[in-house]
Amino acid sequence: MSRLFVTVCVAWAALVGCGPSPSSRLPTAASSLAPTNLAASAGLAIDSACVVAGVELCFNAIDDNCNGVIDEGCGLLSGPIQLTVAWGDAPVDLDLRLTVPSGETVSDETRSIKGFRLDRDCPAEAGCGEQNYENLVATDEPPSGHYLVTVRLADPMGHISPVKAVLSARIGSRNYRLRLQLEKVGDARTFSFDL
């Protein structure tokens, strides 16, 4: 293969954005994270299986192409831990929260603490553009200890319950998915793990 041909192919791939964006690639150090003591609210199943559904769809909180990255190429930040919740087109306010081993909580009230960041808060951001999801990531290597993820129905905004949502958690190279159903204001579901 000629050098010119390879150069043109590489340039074309960069121009059209083929492949995952740099922010959606799984960090090398993340692959060594091994979560233990997985638990969820009563009645919730933690699904770790992946079934290839085709190309990656944006804003559904599912790793559709089973490559270990949630909603890749959709402009979401990624890191050694990535938590994403999506709830279709229901015009409601769900809150995604993460309590880390130090006891600090990342949420819509405190969007950033050392090593963690709420990348997207919906619907606090301008109408969400009909892309109802929240995304929270570890921006550095996460410390050892207990983690608690909470998804809470803050405001149904006139939507008739139940509100159905998907919570996906990528911890290192492992993906977990929980299907949630929230009935009333303040209703919450949890997912926890240890590192």
Secondary structure as GFF3:
##gff-version 3
##sequence-region A 1 195
A	DSSP	alpha_helix	3	16	.	.	.	ID=ss1
A	DSSP	three_ten_helix	22	24	.	.	.	ID=ss2
A	DSSP	three_ten_helix	28	32	.	.	.	ID=ss3
A	DSSP	beta_strand	36	40	.	.	.	ID=ss4
A	DSSP	beta_strand	81	86	.	.	.	ID=ss5
A	DSSP	beta_strand	93	99	.	.	.	ID=ss6
A	DSSP	beta_strand	105	106	.	.	.	ID=ss7
A	DSSP	beta_strand	112	113	.	.	.	ID=ss8
A	DSSP	beta_strand	116	120	.	.	.	ID=ss9
A	DSSP	three_ten_helix	126	130	.	.	.	ID=ss10
A	DSSP	beta_strand	133	138	.	.	.	ID=ss11
A	DSSP	beta_strand	146	155	.	.	.	ID=ss12
A	DSSP	beta_strand	163	171	.	.	.	ID=ss13
A	DSSP	beta_strand	174	182	.	.	.	ID=ss14
A	DSSP	beta_strand	188	194	.	.	.	ID=ss15
###
